[in-house]
Every structure is written in C-alpha cells, then in structure tokens.
Amino acid sequence: SGFTAELTLTNRGGDAIDGWTLTYDYAGDQKLTNGWNGTWSQSGRTVTVKNASYNARIAAGAAVSTGGQFTYSGTNAAPAGFAVNGTACAGA
C-alpha cells in the first residue's frame, strides 16, 4: 500500500525564516519513495525535509508546501513529533 503526504509550513512568527529543516516520525513501517519542493530523506522512522533553493525563505505570515510519497504495510499510523529547525510544532 502507499500514500501521498502534503505538508504546509506556515511562519506564524514576526521574522522571516531563512532556511528550514522539517523533521517528524512515523510509528509504523512507512518508507519514503520520493519527495518534492524540498530534499527528502529518511533514517529509520524519522523523516527529514530540507528546503529547496527556491523556497528557503518563508516570510512572516507566509507558507510553503512540500510533499512526499510513501509505501507501507500493516497499519498506517499518523506521524508525530513535528519540528522545524529543531523547534517543536503544535500544528494549526
């Protein structure tokens, strides 16, 4: 089985973000097959997405989107532990 994940990073702060790295974890055996609008990688259950050259800067109040495709077997549990540049994200 497989799925596509689309993630939106919104800068809710007052200053621009110049360069970002998003990390999060899966609880199951989800495996990254490819990604876009960033450089995607996976180590164990941790997925890392680094900005592309064209979307590195996120102005205050602005957002960028990135996405990836995954395969899995068994249960496809939702990801957890999102962080941008090492700071935990609570979501919208």
NULUM-399200 format. One record per residue: chain; residue number from 1; x, y negated, z negated of N, C-alpha, C in turn. Coordinates in steps of 0.02 Angstrom, whole numbers, always signed. Last residue first. Layout:
r chain = A | n = NUM | nxx = X | nyy = Y | nzz = Z | caxx = X | cayy = Y | cazz = Z | cxx = X | cyy = Y | czz = Z
...
end
This chain:
r chain = A | n = 92 | nxx = -86 | nyy = -1177 | nzz = -666 | caxx = -131 | cayy = -1234 | cazz = -658 | cxx = -179 | cyy = -1240 | czz = -717
r chain = A | n = 91 | nxx = +57 | nyy = -1124 | nzz = -766 | caxx = +8 | cayy = -1119 | cazz = -713 | cxx = -38 | cyy = -1179 | czz = -712
r chain = A | n = 90 | nxx = +161 | nyy = -1133 | nzz = -852 | caxx = +98 | cayy = -1109 | cazz = -880 | cxx = +45 | cyy = -1100 | czz = -827
r chain = A | n = 89 | nxx = +330 | nyy = -1088 | nzz = -836 | caxx = +272 | cayy = -1122 | cazz = -806 | cxx = +209 | cyy = -1090 | czz = -836
r chain = A | n = 88 | nxx = +489 | nyy = -1117 | nzz = -911 | caxx = +428 | cayy = -1077 | cazz = -905 | cxx = +371 | cyy = -1120 | czz = -878
r chain = A | n = 87 | nxx = +634 | nyy = -1160 | nzz = -827 | caxx = +581 | cayy = -1185 | cazz = -872 | cxx = +517 | cyy = -1146 | czz = -859
r chain = A | n = 86 | nxx = +723 | nyy = -1118 | nzz = -729 | caxx = +732 | cayy = -1094 | cazz = -797 | cxx = +681 | cyy = -1117 | czz = -848
r chain = A | n = 85 | nxx = +672 | nyy = -1169 | nzz = -611 | caxx = +736 | cayy = -1195 | cazz = -636 | cxx = +746 | cyy = -1178 | czz = -709
r chain = A | n = 84 | nxx = +522 | nyy = -1108 | nzz = -663 | caxx = +553 | cayy = -1148 | cazz = -611 | cxx = +615 | cyy = -1181 | czz = -641
r chain = A | n = 83 | nxx = +444 | nyy = -952 | nzz = -698 | caxx = +487 | cayy = -1007 | cazz = -719 | cxx = +514 | cyy = -1043 | czz = -658
r chain = A | n = 82 | nxx = +326 | nyy = -830 | nzz = -752 | caxx = +347 | cayy = -877 | cazz = -702 | cxx = +391 | cyy = -932 | czz = -733
r chain = A | n = 81 | nxx = +278 | nyy = -711 | nzz = -817 | caxx = +342 | cayy = -740 | cazz = -834 | cxx = +368 | cyy = -789 | czz = -782
r chain = A | n = 80 | nxx = +203 | nyy = -592 | nzz = -702 | caxx = +204 | cayy = -633 | cazz = -762 | cxx = +273 | cyy = -666 | czz = -770
r chain = A | n = 79 | nxx = +88 | nyy = -519 | nzz = -579 | caxx = +154 | cayy = -540 | cazz = -604 | cxx = +147 | cyy = -584 | czz = -666
r chain = A | n = 78 | nxx = -33 | nyy = -387 | nzz = -597 | caxx = -17 | cayy = -457 | cazz = -584 | cxx = +52 | cyy = -474 | czz = -612
r chain = A | n = 77 | nxx = -10 | nyy = -220 | nzz = -535 | caxx = -22 | cayy = -267 | cazz = -589 | cxx = +0 | cyy = -337 | czz = -570
r chain = A | n = 76 | nxx = -60 | nyy = -104 | nzz = -449 | caxx = -30 | cayy = -167 | cazz = -427 | cxx = -47 | cyy = -221 | czz = -479
r chain = A | n = 75 | nxx = -23 | nyy = +67 | nzz = -480 | caxx = -60 | cayy = +6 | cazz = -499 | cxx = -22 | cyy = -56 | czz = -476
r chain = A | n = 74 | nxx = +43 | nyy = +157 | nzz = -341 | caxx = +14 | cayy = +156 | cazz = -408 | cxx = -25 | cyy = +92 | czz = -419
r chain = A | n = 73 | nxx = +163 | nyy = +65 | nzz = -249 | caxx = +123 | cayy = +125 | cazz = -258 | cxx = +98 | cyy = +124 | czz = -329
r chain = A | n = 72 | nxx = +196 | nyy = -71 | nzz = -133 | caxx = +191 | cayy = -42 | cazz = -200 | cxx = +156 | cyy = +25 | czz = -196
r chain = A | n = 71 | nxx = +272 | nyy = -209 | nzz = -47 | caxx = +242 | cayy = -143 | cazz = -48 | cxx = +238 | cyy = -120 | czz = -120
r chain = A | n = 70 | nxx = +250 | nyy = -381 | nzz = +3 | caxx = +273 | cayy = -329 | cazz = -43 | cxx = +239 | cyy = -262 | czz = -27
r chain = A | n = 69 | nxx = +296 | nyy = -540 | nzz = +63 | caxx = +259 | cayy = -478 | cazz = +73 | cxx = +292 | cyy = -423 | czz = +31
r chain = A | n = 68 | nxx = +278 | nyy = -712 | nzz = +11 | caxx = +315 | cayy = -651 | cazz = +23 | cxx = +269 | cyy = -592 | czz = +34
r chain = A | n = 67 | nxx = +294 | nyy = -893 | nzz = +15 | caxx = +258 | cayy = -830 | cazz = +14 | cxx = +302 | cyy = -771 | czz = +29
r chain = A | n = 66 | nxx = +265 | nyy = -1061 | nzz = -39 | caxx = +310 | cayy = -1009 | cazz = -17 | cxx = +272 | cyy = -943 | czz = -21
r chain = A | n = 65 | nxx = +237 | nyy = -1237 | nzz = -39 | caxx = +212 | cayy = -1168 | cazz = -40 | cxx = +265 | cyy = -1121 | czz = -13
r chain = A | n = 64 | nxx = +248 | nyy = -1382 | nzz = -143 | caxx = +273 | cayy = -1341 | cazz = -87 | cxx = +245 | cyy = -1271 | czz = -96
r chain = A | n = 63 | nxx = +183 | nyy = -1544 | nzz = -189 | caxx = +187 | cayy = -1471 | cazz = -196 | cxx = +219 | cyy = -1441 | czz = -135
r chain = A | n = 62 | nxx = +186 | nyy = -1696 | nzz = -291 | caxx = +185 | cayy = -1659 | cazz = -228 | cxx = +191 | cyy = -1584 | czz = -242
r chain = A | n = 61 | nxx = +206 | nyy = -1763 | nzz = -410 | caxx = +138 | cayy = -1755 | cazz = -386 | cxx = +131 | cyy = -1715 | czz = -322
r chain = A | n = 60 | nxx = +365 | nyy = -1814 | nzz = -360 | caxx = +317 | cayy = -1814 | cazz = -415 | cxx = +246 | cyy = -1810 | czz = -386
r chain = A | n = 59 | nxx = +429 | nyy = -1709 | nzz = -227 | caxx = +415 | cayy = -1774 | cazz = -257 | cxx = +366 | cyy = -1766 | czz = -315
r chain = A | n = 58 | nxx = +542 | nyy = -1592 | nzz = -209 | caxx = +471 | cayy = -1595 | cazz = -223 | cxx = +459 | cyy = -1661 | czz = -260
r chain = A | n = 57 | nxx = +664 | nyy = -1536 | nzz = -99 | caxx = +641 | cayy = -1592 | cazz = -140 | cxx = +565 | cyy = -1590 | czz = -146
r chain = A | n = 56 | nxx = +676 | nyy = -1423 | nzz = -18 | caxx = +712 | cayy = -1425 | cazz = -82 | cxx = +686 | cyy = -1480 | czz = -128
r chain = A | n = 55 | nxx = +631 | nyy = -1390 | nzz = +107 | caxx = +581 | cayy = -1401 | cazz = +54 | cxx = +613 | cyy = -1404 | czz = -15
r chain = A | n = 54 | nxx = +735 | nyy = -1370 | nzz = +198 | caxx = +683 | cayy = -1418 | cazz = +216 | cxx = +631 | cyy = -1429 | czz = +162
r chain = A | n = 53 | nxx = +814 | nyy = -1268 | nzz = +145 | caxx = +842 | cayy = -1335 | cazz = +152 | cxx = +789 | cyy = -1388 | czz = +164
r chain = A | n = 52 | nxx = +714 | nyy = -1178 | nzz = +25 | caxx = +744 | cayy = -1184 | cazz = +91 | cxx = +772 | cyy = -1255 | czz = +96
r chain = A | n = 51 | nxx = +737 | nyy = -1126 | nzz = -147 | caxx = +712 | cayy = -1170 | cazz = -95 | cxx = +749 | cyy = -1162 | czz = -29
r chain = A | n = 50 | nxx = +728 | nyy = -956 | nzz = -196 | caxx = +765 | cayy = -1019 | cazz = -195 | cxx = +740 | cyy = -1061 | czz = -137
r chain = A | n = 49 | nxx = +652 | nyy = -840 | nzz = -296 | caxx = +643 | cayy = -877 | cazz = -234 | cxx = +681 | cyy = -943 | czz = -241
r chain = A | n = 48 | nxx = +658 | nyy = -679 | nzz = -364 | caxx = +687 | cayy = -746 | cazz = -364 | cxx = +676 | cyy = -777 | czz = -296
r chain = A | n = 47 | nxx = +586 | nyy = -557 | nzz = -468 | caxx = +586 | cayy = -588 | cazz = -402 | cxx = +613 | cyy = -659 | czz = -410
r chain = A | n = 46 | nxx = +621 | nyy = -415 | nzz = -563 | caxx = +624 | cayy = -488 | cazz = -559 | cxx = +631 | cyy = -512 | czz = -487
r chain = A | n = 45 | nxx = +633 | nyy = -280 | nzz = -570 | caxx = +565 | cayy = -307 | cazz = -568 | cxx = +562 | cyy = -383 | czz = -561
r chain = A | n = 44 | nxx = +778 | nyy = -268 | nzz = -479 | caxx = +733 | cayy = -231 | cazz = -524 | cxx = +662 | cyy = -257 | czz = -516
r chain = A | n = 43 | nxx = +783 | nyy = -410 | nzz = -396 | caxx = +828 | cayy = -368 | cazz = -434 | cxx = +786 | cyy = -332 | czz = -486
r chain = A | n = 42 | nxx = +755 | nyy = -489 | nzz = -242 | caxx = +727 | cayy = -451 | cazz = -297 | cxx = +781 | cyy = -409 | czz = -329
r chain = A | n = 41 | nxx = +730 | nyy = -643 | nzz = -151 | caxx = +769 | cayy = -584 | cazz = -170 | cxx = +735 | cyy = -550 | czz = -229
r chain = A | n = 40 | nxx = +707 | nyy = -769 | nzz = -27 | caxx = +679 | cayy = -722 | cazz = -74 | cxx = +728 | cyy = -666 | czz = -88
r chain = A | n = 39 | nxx = +716 | nyy = -932 | nzz = +7 | caxx = +757 | cayy = -872 | cazz = +10 | cxx = +736 | cyy = -825 | czz = -46
r chain = A | n = 38 | nxx = +575 | nyy = -1010 | nzz = +91 | caxx = +622 | cayy = -1002 | cazz = +36 | cxx = +664 | cyy = -940 | czz = +47
r chain = A | n = 37 | nxx = +476 | nyy = -985 | nzz = +185 | caxx = +478 | cayy = -1051 | cazz = +151 | cxx = +521 | cyy = -1048 | czz = +88
r chain = A | n = 36 | nxx = +453 | nyy = -807 | nzz = +156 | caxx = +459 | cayy = -866 | cazz = +198 | cxx = +455 | cyy = -929 | czz = +156
r chain = A | n = 35 | nxx = +505 | nyy = -632 | nzz = +148 | caxx = +476 | cayy = -693 | cazz = +121 | cxx = +487 | cyy = -751 | czz = +169
r chain = A | n = 34 | nxx = +490 | nyy = -451 | nzz = +133 | caxx = +514 | cayy = -513 | cazz = +164 | cxx = +479 | cyy = -573 | czz = +133
r chain = A | n = 33 | nxx = +475 | nyy = -351 | nzz = +35 | caxx = +496 | cayy = -332 | cazz = +103 | cxx = +520 | cyy = -393 | czz = +142
r chain = A | n = 32 | nxx = +490 | nyy = -308 | nzz = -136 | caxx = +492 | cayy = -361 | cazz = -86 | cxx = +513 | cyy = -333 | czz = -18
r chain = A | n = 31 | nxx = +390 | nyy = -197 | nzz = -223 | caxx = +454 | cayy = -205 | cazz = -189 | cxx = +447 | cyy = -258 | czz = -134
r chain = A | n = 30 | nxx = +319 | nyy = -146 | nzz = -376 | caxx = +314 | cayy = -189 | cazz = -317 | cxx = +384 | cyy = -202 | czz = -289
r chain = A | n = 29 | nxx = +293 | nyy = -61 | nzz = -484 | caxx = +348 | cayy = -45 | cazz = -438 | cxx = +343 | cyy = -85 | czz = -373
r chain = A | n = 28 | nxx = +246 | nyy = -173 | nzz = -617 | caxx = +245 | cayy = -108 | cazz = -583 | cxx = +305 | cyy = -98 | czz = -538
r chain = A | n = 27 | nxx = +261 | nyy = -299 | nzz = -664 | caxx = +260 | cayy = -246 | cazz = -714 | cxx = +262 | cyy = -177 | czz = -682
r chain = A | n = 26 | nxx = +369 | nyy = -428 | nzz = -602 | caxx = +314 | cayy = -382 | cazz = -592 | cxx = +318 | cyy = -327 | czz = -644
r chain = A | n = 25 | nxx = +416 | nyy = -596 | nzz = -640 | caxx = +424 | cayy = -524 | cazz = -648 | cxx = +360 | cyy = -487 | czz = -631
r chain = A | n = 24 | nxx = +500 | nyy = -739 | nzz = -567 | caxx = +444 | cayy = -707 | cazz = -601 | cxx = +455 | cyy = -632 | czz = -600
r chain = A | n = 23 | nxx = +570 | nyy = -898 | nzz = -525 | caxx = +578 | cayy = -828 | cazz = -545 | cxx = +514 | cyy = -803 | czz = -577
r chain = A | n = 22 | nxx = +626 | nyy = -1021 | nzz = -414 | caxx = +568 | cayy = -991 | cazz = -447 | cxx = +585 | cyy = -919 | czz = -464
r chain = A | n = 21 | nxx = +722 | nyy = -1160 | nzz = -403 | caxx = +726 | cayy = -1087 | cazz = -403 | cxx = +667 | cyy = -1061 | czz = -445
r chain = A | n = 20 | nxx = +752 | nyy = -1311 | nzz = -312 | caxx = +713 | cayy = -1270 | cazz = -358 | cxx = +728 | cyy = -1196 | czz = -348
r chain = A | n = 19 | nxx = +794 | nyy = -1476 | nzz = -279 | caxx = +816 | cayy = -1407 | cazz = -279 | cxx = +779 | cyy = -1367 | czz = -332
r chain = A | n = 18 | nxx = +744 | nyy = -1599 | nzz = -363 | caxx = +792 | cayy = -1592 | cazz = -308 | cxx = +824 | cyy = -1524 | czz = -312
r chain = A | n = 17 | nxx = +594 | nyy = -1663 | nzz = -404 | caxx = +635 | cayy = -1604 | cazz = -415 | cxx = +679 | cyy = -1597 | czz = -354
r chain = A | n = 16 | nxx = +558 | nyy = -1830 | nzz = -459 | caxx = +564 | cayy = -1780 | cazz = -407 | cxx = +607 | cyy = -1721 | czz = -431
r chain = A | n = 15 | nxx = +467 | nyy = -1868 | nzz = -609 | caxx = +526 | cayy = -1873 | cazz = -567 | cxx = +526 | cyy = -1817 | czz = -515
r chain = A | n = 14 | nxx = +354 | nyy = -1837 | nzz = -682 | caxx = +360 | cayy = -1904 | cazz = -655 | cxx = +419 | cyy = -1914 | czz = -610
r chain = A | n = 13 | nxx = +274 | nyy = -1676 | nzz = -651 | caxx = +315 | cayy = -1724 | cazz = -688 | cxx = +317 | cyy = -1791 | czz = -653
r chain = A | n = 12 | nxx = +216 | nyy = -1580 | nzz = -577 | caxx = +171 | cayy = -1620 | cazz = -618 | cxx = +208 | cyy = -1672 | czz = -660
r chain = A | n = 11 | nxx = +239 | nyy = -1512 | nzz = -431 | caxx = +279 | cayy = -1552 | cazz = -477 | cxx = +231 | cyy = -1598 | czz = -515
r chain = A | n = 10 | nxx = +192 | nyy = -1351 | nzz = -392 | caxx = +169 | cayy = -1420 | cazz = -397 | cxx = +211 | cyy = -1456 | czz = -450
r chain = A | n = 9 | nxx = +208 | nyy = -1220 | nzz = -287 | caxx = +244 | cayy = -1254 | cazz = -341 | cxx = +223 | cyy = -1327 | czz = -339
r chain = A | n = 8 | nxx = +116 | nyy = -1082 | nzz = -245 | caxx = +121 | cayy = -1154 | cazz = -236 | cxx = +155 | cyy = -1183 | czz = -298
r chain = A | n = 7 | nxx = +130 | nyy = -928 | nzz = -159 | caxx = +141 | cayy = -966 | cazz = -220 | cxx = +147 | cyy = -1040 | czz = -204
r chain = A | n = 6 | nxx = +58 | nyy = -783 | nzz = -100 | caxx = +74 | cayy = -852 | cazz = -84 | cxx = +76 | cyy = -891 | czz = -149
r chain = A | n = 5 | nxx = +89 | nyy = -617 | nzz = -55 | caxx = +83 | cayy = -664 | cazz = -111 | cxx = +101 | cyy = -734 | czz = -86
r chain = A | n = 4 | nxx = +16 | nyy = -476 | nzz = +16 | caxx = +50 | cayy = -539 | cazz = +28 | cxx = +37 | cyy = -585 | czz = -31
r chain = A | n = 3 | nxx = +41 | nyy = -298 | nzz = -2 | caxx = +4 | cayy = -361 | cazz = -12 | cxx = +48 | cyy = -419 | czz = +6
r chain = A | n = 2 | nxx = +15 | nyy = -119 | nzz = +17 | caxx = +53 | cayy = -180 | cazz = +18 | cxx = +9 | cyy = -241 | czz = +6
r chain = A | n = 1 | nxx = +42 | nyy = +59 | nzz = +0 | caxx = +0 | cayy = +0 | cazz = +0 | cxx = +44 | cyy = -62 | czz = +0
end
